[in-house]
Amino acid sequence: MNLQTSDVFLPPQVSRTSAAAINELSEILEIGCVIVDVDYRIDSWNDWLARASGQASVDVVGKNLLDVFVMPPSVDDLHKRLVARASETEDSLMKRLTKAEKEMQYAYRFNNIIVNKIQSEACAEAVELVKKFLVDDIPETPEDSEELQQGT
């Protein structure tokens, strides 16, 4: 589902702008909704995501979120790729390019940016990011904990 801002209507009972209202709205929506804090830790994970992922909210709240922005080297490169694929009408091509150009302006907001110049290299970079993220997110075992080794 492609949800546009204009497609979101707040029911009468959700008329305040607060964390509670946002959480209520995320439960009403039939799409996945994750809310993160400023450090990209998961603050809220709605029921739809729990069902789709098999991960209960209590299991993911507080964990870090991996944010990745994948982008073409340039809008011109994207244009050449799409034309070569011959998968777009002239209208859909222009819409995709316009959307990509707008989205690329927000790349700086992401902690990880992959420039998809060569697909196999971009995929390898994504795999490495995920591996590093998963290793960094694994909690220490009691045997490795410095606090336990020091007896505190």
FENKA-V236137 format. One record per helix or strand. SS is the DSSP state (helix for helix, strand for strand). FROM is the first residue (numbers start at 1). LEN is the number of residues. If there is no record, write none. Layout:
BEGIN
SS_FROM_LEN / SS_FROM_LEN
END
This chain:
BEGIN
helix_5_3 / helix_19_10 / strand_34_3 / strand_41_5 / helix_47_7 / helix_57_4 / strand_64_1 / strand_68_4 / helix_75_11 / helix_90_15 / helix_107_3 / strand_112_4 / helix_119_19 / helix_146_5
END
